[in-house]
């Protein structure tokens, strides 16, 4: 499922949840294959904030 657009905490949280769900299902986030859940979480947060264009 594509990530949602928006800058609110609710949208960012939803996107992180979606990315981590995909990681648990397939073991990948996009084309990346993080070795651990902790690395996958960091990457999901970075992707979600990048999508929202926040720092």
mmCIF file of the N, C-alpha and C atoms, coordinates in Angstrom:
data_MODEL
# 
_entry.id   MODEL 
# 
loop_
_atom_site.group_PDB 
_atom_site.id 
_atom_site.type_symbol 
_atom_site.label_atom_id 
_atom_site.label_alt_id 
_atom_site.label_comp_id 
_atom_site.label_asym_id 
_atom_site.label_entity_id 
_atom_site.label_seq_id 
_atom_site.pdbx_PDB_ins_code 
_atom_site.Cartn_x 
_atom_site.Cartn_y 
_atom_site.Cartn_z 
_atom_site.occupancy 
_atom_site.B_iso_or_equiv 
_atom_site.pdbx_formal_charge 
_atom_site.auth_seq_id 
_atom_site.auth_comp_id 
_atom_site.auth_asym_id 
_atom_site.auth_atom_id 
_atom_site.pdbx_PDB_model_num 
ATOM 1   N N  . UNK A 1 1  ? 0.842  -1.171  0.000  1.00 0.00 ? 1  UNK A N  1 
ATOM 2   C CA . UNK A 1 1  ? 0.000  0.000   0.000  1.00 0.00 ? 1  UNK A CA 1 
ATOM 3   C C  . UNK A 1 1  ? 0.894  1.244   0.000  1.00 0.00 ? 1  UNK A C  1 
ATOM 4   N N  . UNK A 1 2  ? 0.561  2.249   -0.792 1.00 0.00 ? 2  UNK A N  1 
ATOM 5   C CA . UNK A 1 2  ? 1.371  3.465   -0.816 1.00 0.00 ? 2  UNK A CA 1 
ATOM 6   C C  . UNK A 1 2  ? 1.270  4.226   0.505  1.00 0.00 ? 2  UNK A C  1 
ATOM 7   N N  . UNK A 1 3  ? 2.302  4.988   0.789  1.00 0.00 ? 3  UNK A N  1 
ATOM 8   C CA . UNK A 1 3  ? 2.308  5.778   2.007  1.00 0.00 ? 3  UNK A CA 1 
ATOM 9   C C  . UNK A 1 3  ? 1.401  6.983   1.845  1.00 0.00 ? 3  UNK A C  1 
ATOM 10  N N  . UNK A 1 4  ? 0.843  7.426   2.972  1.00 0.00 ? 4  UNK A N  1 
ATOM 11  C CA . UNK A 1 4  ? -0.056 8.575   2.964  1.00 0.00 ? 4  UNK A CA 1 
ATOM 12  C C  . UNK A 1 4  ? 0.747  9.858   2.915  1.00 0.00 ? 4  UNK A C  1 
ATOM 13  N N  . UNK A 1 5  ? 0.126  10.900  2.383  1.00 0.00 ? 5  UNK A N  1 
ATOM 14  C CA . UNK A 1 5  ? 0.745  12.219  2.344  1.00 0.00 ? 5  UNK A CA 1 
ATOM 15  C C  . UNK A 1 5  ? 0.256  13.004  3.546  1.00 0.00 ? 5  UNK A C  1 
ATOM 16  N N  . UNK A 1 6  ? 1.106  13.847  4.082  1.00 0.00 ? 6  UNK A N  1 
ATOM 17  C CA . UNK A 1 6  ? 0.720  14.693  5.196  1.00 0.00 ? 6  UNK A CA 1 
ATOM 18  C C  . UNK A 1 6  ? 1.861  14.862  6.173  1.00 0.00 ? 6  UNK A C  1 
ATOM 19  N N  . UNK A 1 7  ? 1.708  15.863  7.047  1.00 0.00 ? 7  UNK A N  1 
ATOM 20  C CA . UNK A 1 7  ? 2.764  16.191  7.989  1.00 0.00 ? 7  UNK A CA 1 
ATOM 21  C C  . UNK A 1 7  ? 2.354  15.969  9.438  1.00 0.00 ? 7  UNK A C  1 
ATOM 22  N N  . UNK A 1 8  ? 1.151  15.517  9.677  1.00 0.00 ? 8  UNK A N  1 
ATOM 23  C CA . UNK A 1 8  ? 0.694  15.337  11.050 1.00 0.00 ? 8  UNK A CA 1 
ATOM 24  C C  . UNK A 1 8  ? 1.330  14.098  11.677 1.00 0.00 ? 8  UNK A C  1 
ATOM 25  N N  . UNK A 1 9  ? 1.357  14.080  13.009 1.00 0.00 ? 9  UNK A N  1 
ATOM 26  C CA . UNK A 1 9  ? 1.926  12.944  13.724 1.00 0.00 ? 9  UNK A CA 1 
ATOM 27  C C  . UNK A 1 9  ? 1.149  11.665  13.409 1.00 0.00 ? 9  UNK A C  1 
ATOM 28  N N  . UNK A 1 10 ? -0.147 11.797  13.223 1.00 0.00 ? 10 UNK A N  1 
ATOM 29  C CA . UNK A 1 10 ? -0.993 10.643  12.933 1.00 0.00 ? 10 UNK A CA 1 
ATOM 30  C C  . UNK A 1 10 ? -0.612 10.000  11.595 1.00 0.00 ? 10 UNK A C  1 
ATOM 31  N N  . UNK A 1 11 ? -0.367 10.806  10.591 1.00 0.00 ? 11 UNK A N  1 
ATOM 32  C CA . UNK A 1 11 ? 0.002  10.302  9.271  1.00 0.00 ? 11 UNK A CA 1 
ATOM 33  C C  . UNK A 1 11 ? 1.393  9.676   9.309  1.00 0.00 ? 11 UNK A C  1 
ATOM 34  N N  . UNK A 1 12 ? 2.330  10.339  9.981  1.00 0.00 ? 12 UNK A N  1 
ATOM 35  C CA . UNK A 1 12 ? 3.691  9.817   10.077 1.00 0.00 ? 12 UNK A CA 1 
ATOM 36  C C  . UNK A 1 12 ? 3.682  8.482   10.805 1.00 0.00 ? 12 UNK A C  1 
ATOM 37  N N  . UNK A 1 13 ? 2.942  8.413   11.902 1.00 0.00 ? 13 UNK A N  1 
ATOM 38  C CA . UNK A 1 13 ? 2.833  7.178   12.670 1.00 0.00 ? 13 UNK A CA 1 
ATOM 39  C C  . UNK A 1 13 ? 2.215  6.061   11.843 1.00 0.00 ? 13 UNK A C  1 
ATOM 40  N N  . UNK A 1 14 ? 1.209  6.403   11.076 1.00 0.00 ? 14 UNK A N  1 
ATOM 41  C CA . UNK A 1 14 ? 0.555  5.422   10.218 1.00 0.00 ? 14 UNK A CA 1 
ATOM 42  C C  . UNK A 1 14 ? 1.515  4.885   9.156  1.00 0.00 ? 14 UNK A C  1 
ATOM 43  N N  . UNK A 1 15 ? 2.329  5.774   8.595  1.00 0.00 ? 15 UNK A N  1 
ATOM 44  C CA . UNK A 1 15 ? 3.302  5.355   7.586  1.00 0.00 ? 15 UNK A CA 1 
ATOM 45  C C  . UNK A 1 15 ? 4.371  4.448   8.174  1.00 0.00 ? 15 UNK A C  1 
ATOM 46  N N  . UNK A 1 16 ? 4.836  4.774   9.385  1.00 0.00 ? 16 UNK A N  1 
ATOM 47  C CA . UNK A 1 16 ? 5.822  3.919   10.057 1.00 0.00 ? 16 UNK A CA 1 
ATOM 48  C C  . UNK A 1 16 ? 5.225  2.541   10.295 1.00 0.00 ? 16 UNK A C  1 
ATOM 49  N N  . UNK A 1 17 ? 4.001  2.523   10.783 1.00 0.00 ? 17 UNK A N  1 
ATOM 50  C CA . UNK A 1 17 ? 3.309  1.252   11.041 1.00 0.00 ? 17 UNK A CA 1 
ATOM 51  C C  . UNK A 1 17 ? 3.181  0.430   9.757  1.00 0.00 ? 17 UNK A C  1 
ATOM 52  N N  . UNK A 1 18 ? 2.838  1.077   8.673  1.00 0.00 ? 18 UNK A N  1 
ATOM 53  C CA . UNK A 1 18 ? 2.683  0.397   7.386  1.00 0.00 ? 18 UNK A CA 1 
ATOM 54  C C  . UNK A 1 18 ? 4.013  -0.194  6.904  1.00 0.00 ? 18 UNK A C  1 
ATOM 55  N N  . UNK A 1 19 ? 5.093  0.586   7.027  1.00 0.00 ? 19 UNK A N  1 
ATOM 56  C CA . UNK A 1 19 ? 6.407  0.114   6.604  1.00 0.00 ? 19 UNK A CA 1 
ATOM 57  C C  . UNK A 1 19 ? 6.875  -1.072  7.440  1.00 0.00 ? 19 UNK A C  1 
ATOM 58  N N  . UNK A 1 20 ? 6.644  -1.011  8.748  1.00 0.00 ? 20 UNK A N  1 
ATOM 59  C CA . UNK A 1 20 ? 7.058  -2.116  9.616  1.00 0.00 ? 20 UNK A CA 1 
ATOM 60  C C  . UNK A 1 20 ? 6.208  -3.360  9.376  1.00 0.00 ? 20 UNK A C  1 
ATOM 61  N N  . UNK A 1 21 ? 4.951  -3.161  9.055  1.00 0.00 ? 21 UNK A N  1 
ATOM 62  C CA . UNK A 1 21 ? 4.084  -4.298  8.727  1.00 0.00 ? 21 UNK A CA 1 
ATOM 63  C C  . UNK A 1 21 ? 4.618  -4.998  7.475  1.00 0.00 ? 21 UNK A C  1 
ATOM 64  N N  . UNK A 1 22 ? 4.984  -4.203  6.476  1.00 0.00 ? 22 UNK A N  1 
ATOM 65  C CA . UNK A 1 22 ? 5.559  -4.770  5.250  1.00 0.00 ? 22 UNK A CA 1 
ATOM 66  C C  . UNK A 1 22 ? 6.861  -5.511  5.552  1.00 0.00 ? 22 UNK A C  1 
ATOM 67  N N  . UNK A 1 23 ? 7.675  -4.947  6.446  1.00 0.00 ? 23 UNK A N  1 
ATOM 68  C CA . UNK A 1 23 ? 8.936  -5.599  6.811  1.00 0.00 ? 23 UNK A CA 1 
ATOM 69  C C  . UNK A 1 23 ? 8.677  -6.950  7.463  1.00 0.00 ? 23 UNK A C  1 
ATOM 70  N N  . UNK A 1 24 ? 7.703  -7.002  8.349  1.00 0.00 ? 24 UNK A N  1 
ATOM 71  C CA . UNK A 1 24 ? 7.386  -8.265  9.025  1.00 0.00 ? 24 UNK A CA 1 
ATOM 72  C C  . UNK A 1 24 ? 6.867  -9.308  8.035  1.00 0.00 ? 24 UNK A C  1 
ATOM 73  N N  . UNK A 1 25 ? 6.144  -8.874  7.020  1.00 0.00 ? 25 UNK A N  1 
ATOM 74  C CA . UNK A 1 25 ? 5.578  -9.786  6.032  1.00 0.00 ? 25 UNK A CA 1 
ATOM 75  C C  . UNK A 1 25 ? 6.634  -10.302 5.056  1.00 0.00 ? 25 UNK A C  1 
ATOM 76  N N  . UNK A 1 26 ? 7.474  -9.387  4.553  1.00 0.00 ? 26 UNK A N  1 
ATOM 77  C CA . UNK A 1 26 ? 8.380  -9.744  3.463  1.00 0.00 ? 26 UNK A CA 1 
ATOM 78  C C  . UNK A 1 26 ? 9.854  -9.729  3.834  1.00 0.00 ? 26 UNK A C  1 
ATOM 79  N N  . UNK A 1 27 ? 10.203 -9.070  4.945  1.00 0.00 ? 27 UNK A N  1 
ATOM 80  C CA . UNK A 1 27 ? 11.611 -8.949  5.313  1.00 0.00 ? 27 UNK A CA 1 
ATOM 81  C C  . UNK A 1 27 ? 12.320 -7.839  4.563  1.00 0.00 ? 27 UNK A C  1 
ATOM 82  N N  . UNK A 1 28 ? 11.552 -7.006  3.870  1.00 0.00 ? 28 UNK A N  1 
ATOM 83  C CA . UNK A 1 28 ? 12.152 -5.905  3.123  1.00 0.00 ? 28 UNK A CA 1 
ATOM 84  C C  . UNK A 1 28 ? 11.397 -4.607  3.394  1.00 0.00 ? 28 UNK A C  1 
ATOM 85  N N  . UNK A 1 29 ? 12.112 -3.520  3.224  1.00 0.00 ? 29 UNK A N  1 
ATOM 86  C CA . UNK A 1 29 ? 11.492 -2.194  3.205  1.00 0.00 ? 29 UNK A CA 1 
ATOM 87  C C  . UNK A 1 29 ? 11.902 -1.601  1.869  1.00 0.00 ? 29 UNK A C  1 
ATOM 88  N N  . UNK A 1 30 ? 10.988 -1.563  0.936  1.00 0.00 ? 30 UNK A N  1 
ATOM 89  C CA . UNK A 1 30 ? 11.327 -1.141  -0.417 1.00 0.00 ? 30 UNK A CA 1 
ATOM 90  C C  . UNK A 1 30 ? 12.240 -2.177  -1.039 1.00 0.00 ? 30 UNK A C  1 
ATOM 91  N N  . UNK A 1 31 ? 13.432 -1.748  -1.428 1.00 0.00 ? 31 UNK A N  1 
ATOM 92  C CA . UNK A 1 31 ? 14.405 -2.679  -1.997 1.00 0.00 ? 31 UNK A CA 1 
ATOM 93  C C  . UNK A 1 31 ? 15.482 -3.056  -0.989 1.00 0.00 ? 31 UNK A C  1 
ATOM 94  N N  . UNK A 1 32 ? 15.373 -2.533  0.215  1.00 0.00 ? 32 UNK A N  1 
ATOM 95  C CA . UNK A 1 32 ? 16.368 -2.775  1.254  1.00 0.00 ? 32 UNK A CA 1 
ATOM 96  C C  . UNK A 1 32 ? 15.987 -3.990  2.094  1.00 0.00 ? 32 UNK A C  1 
ATOM 97  N N  . UNK A 1 33 ? 16.995 -4.671  2.642  1.00 0.00 ? 33 UNK A N  1 
ATOM 98  C CA . UNK A 1 33 ? 16.792 -5.856  3.478  1.00 0.00 ? 33 UNK A CA 1 
ATOM 99  C C  . UNK A 1 33 ? 17.486 -5.653  4.828  1.00 0.00 ? 33 UNK A C  1 
ATOM 100 N N  . UNK A 1 34 ? 16.884 -4.869  5.737  1.00 0.00 ? 34 UNK A N  1 
ATOM 101 C CA . UNK A 1 34 ? 17.523 -4.658  7.043  1.00 0.00 ? 34 UNK A CA 1 
ATOM 102 C C  . UNK A 1 34 ? 17.696 -5.987  7.782  1.00 0.00 ? 34 UNK A C  1 
ATOM 103 N N  . UNK A 1 35 ? 18.839 -6.143  8.462  1.00 0.00 ? 35 UNK A N  1 
ATOM 104 C CA . UNK A 1 35 ? 19.142 -7.408  9.126  1.00 0.00 ? 35 UNK A CA 1 
ATOM 105 C C  . UNK A 1 35 ? 18.394 -7.580  10.443 1.00 0.00 ? 35 UNK A C  1 
ATOM 106 N N  . UNK A 1 36 ? 17.997 -6.493  11.076 1.00 0.00 ? 36 UNK A N  1 
ATOM 107 C CA . UNK A 1 36 ? 17.312 -6.612  12.357 1.00 0.00 ? 36 UNK A CA 1 
ATOM 108 C C  . UNK A 1 36 ? 16.090 -5.695  12.395 1.00 0.00 ? 36 UNK A C  1 
ATOM 109 N N  . UNK A 1 37 ? 15.223 -5.959  13.357 1.00 0.00 ? 37 UNK A N  1 
ATOM 110 C CA . UNK A 1 37 ? 14.014 -5.152  13.514 1.00 0.00 ? 37 UNK A CA 1 
ATOM 111 C C  . UNK A 1 37 ? 14.393 -3.721  13.912 1.00 0.00 ? 37 UNK A C  1 
ATOM 112 N N  . UNK A 1 38 ? 15.434 -3.572  14.719 1.00 0.00 ? 38 UNK A N  1 
ATOM 113 C CA . UNK A 1 38 ? 15.855 -2.243  15.159 1.00 0.00 ? 38 UNK A CA 1 
ATOM 114 C C  . UNK A 1 38 ? 16.295 -1.389  13.969 1.00 0.00 ? 38 UNK A C  1 
ATOM 115 N N  . UNK A 1 39 ? 17.051 -1.983  13.057 1.00 0.00 ? 39 UNK A N  1 
ATOM 116 C CA . UNK A 1 39 ? 17.491 -1.249  11.868 1.00 0.00 ? 39 UNK A CA 1 
ATOM 117 C C  . UNK A 1 39 ? 16.301 -0.944  10.959 1.00 0.00 ? 39 UNK A C  1 
ATOM 118 N N  . UNK A 1 40 ? 15.361 -1.874  10.894 1.00 0.00 ? 40 UNK A N  1 
ATOM 119 C CA . UNK A 1 40 ? 14.164 -1.659  10.082 1.00 0.00 ? 40 UNK A CA 1 
ATOM 120 C C  . UNK A 1 40 ? 13.333 -0.513  10.655 1.00 0.00 ? 40 UNK A C  1 
ATOM 121 N N  . UNK A 1 41 ? 13.245 -0.424  11.990 1.00 0.00 ? 41 UNK A N  1 
ATOM 122 C CA . UNK A 1 41 ? 12.507 0.670   12.612 1.00 0.00 ? 41 UNK A CA 1 
ATOM 123 C C  . UNK A 1 41 ? 13.141 2.013   12.296 1.00 0.00 ? 41 UNK A C  1 
ATOM 124 N N  . UNK A 1 42 ? 14.468 2.090   12.401 1.00 0.00 ? 42 UNK A N  1 
ATOM 125 C CA . UNK A 1 42 ? 15.162 3.337   12.096 1.00 0.00 ? 42 UNK A CA 1 
ATOM 126 C C  . UNK A 1 42 ? 14.932 3.752   10.645 1.00 0.00 ? 42 UNK A C  1 
ATOM 127 N N  . UNK A 1 43 ? 14.980 2.783   9.763  1.00 0.00 ? 43 UNK A N  1 
ATOM 128 C CA . UNK A 1 43 ? 14.793 3.082   8.350  1.00 0.00 ? 43 UNK A CA 1 
ATOM 129 C C  . UNK A 1 43 ? 13.344 3.509   8.074  1.00 0.00 ? 43 UNK A C  1 
ATOM 130 N N  . UNK A 1 44 ? 12.392 2.862   8.719  1.00 0.00 ? 44 UNK A N  1 
ATOM 131 C CA . UNK A 1 44 ? 10.987 3.211   8.537  1.00 0.00 ? 44 UNK A CA 1 
ATOM 132 C C  . UNK A 1 44 ? 10.717 4.638   9.009  1.00 0.00 ? 44 UNK A C  1 
ATOM 133 N N  . UNK A 1 45 ? 11.310 5.015   10.141 1.00 0.00 ? 45 UNK A N  1 
ATOM 134 C CA . UNK A 1 45 ? 11.147 6.375   10.654 1.00 0.00 ? 45 UNK A CA 1 
ATOM 135 C C  . UNK A 1 45 ? 11.741 7.381   9.673  1.00 0.00 ? 45 UNK A C  1 
ATOM 136 N N  . UNK A 1 46 ? 12.925 7.085   9.158  1.00 0.00 ? 46 UNK A N  1 
ATOM 137 C CA . UNK A 1 46 ? 13.568 7.988   8.206  1.00 0.00 ? 46 UNK A CA 1 
ATOM 138 C C  . UNK A 1 46 ? 12.729 8.149   6.938  1.00 0.00 ? 46 UNK A C  1 
ATOM 139 N N  . UNK A 1 47 ? 12.175 7.058   6.453  1.00 0.00 ? 47 UNK A N  1 
ATOM 140 C CA . UNK A 1 47 ? 11.352 7.111   5.244  1.00 0.00 ? 47 UNK A CA 1 
ATOM 141 C C  . UNK A 1 47 ? 10.080 7.921   5.503  1.00 0.00 ? 47 UNK A C  1 
ATOM 142 N N  . UNK A 1 48 ? 9.430  7.681   6.643  1.00 0.00 ? 48 UNK A N  1 
ATOM 143 C CA . UNK A 1 48 ? 8.186  8.376   6.962  1.00 0.00 ? 48 UNK A CA 1 
ATOM 144 C C  . UNK A 1 48 ? 8.405  9.878   7.103  1.00 0.00 ? 48 UNK A C  1 
ATOM 145 N N  . UNK A 1 49 ? 9.491  10.269  7.789  1.00 0.00 ? 49 UNK A N  1 
ATOM 146 C CA . UNK A 1 49 ? 9.763  11.698  7.936  1.00 0.00 ? 49 UNK A CA 1 
ATOM 147 C C  . UNK A 1 49 ? 10.182 12.318  6.606  1.00 0.00 ? 49 UNK A C  1 
ATOM 148 N N  . UNK A 1 50 ? 10.876 11.561  5.782  1.00 0.00 ? 50 UNK A N  1 
ATOM 149 C CA . UNK A 1 50 ? 11.261 12.068  4.477  1.00 0.00 ? 50 UNK A CA 1 
ATOM 150 C C  . UNK A 1 50 ? 10.017 12.301  3.615  1.00 0.00 ? 50 UNK A C  1 
ATOM 151 N N  . UNK A 1 51 ? 9.085  11.381  3.696  1.00 0.00 ? 51 UNK A N  1 
ATOM 152 C CA . UNK A 1 51 ? 7.832  11.522  2.945  1.00 0.00 ? 51 UNK A CA 1 
ATOM 153 C C  . UNK A 1 51 ? 7.070  12.766  3.404  1.00 0.00 ? 51 UNK A C  1 
ATOM 154 N N  . UNK A 1 52 ? 7.129  13.047  4.712  1.00 0.00 ? 52 UNK A N  1 
ATOM 155 C CA . UNK A 1 52 ? 6.446  14.228  5.256  1.00 0.00 ? 52 UNK A CA 1 
ATOM 156 C C  . UNK A 1 52 ? 7.286  15.484  5.109  1.00 0.00 ? 52 UNK A C  1 
ATOM 157 N N  . UNK A 1 53 ? 8.530  15.318  4.663  1.00 0.00 ? 53 UNK A N  1 
ATOM 158 C CA . UNK A 1 53 ? 9.473  16.422  4.506  1.00 0.00 ? 53 UNK A CA 1 
ATOM 159 C C  . UNK A 1 53 ? 9.672  17.180  5.804  1.00 0.00 ? 53 UNK A C  1 
ATOM 160 N N  . UNK A 1 54 ? 9.867  16.405  6.896  1.00 0.00 ? 54 UNK A N  1 
ATOM 161 C CA . UNK A 1 54 ? 10.165 16.961  8.212  1.00 0.00 ? 54 UNK A CA 1 
ATOM 162 C C  . UNK A 1 54 ? 11.512 16.448  8.662  1.00 0.00 ? 54 UNK A C  1 
ATOM 163 N N  . UNK A 1 55 ? 12.100 17.121  9.629  1.00 0.00 ? 55 UNK A N  1 
ATOM 164 C CA . UNK A 1 55 ? 13.376 16.668  10.191 1.00 0.00 ? 55 UNK A CA 1 
ATOM 165 C C  . UNK A 1 55 ? 13.173 16.229  11.606 1.00 0.00 ? 55 UNK A C  1 
# 
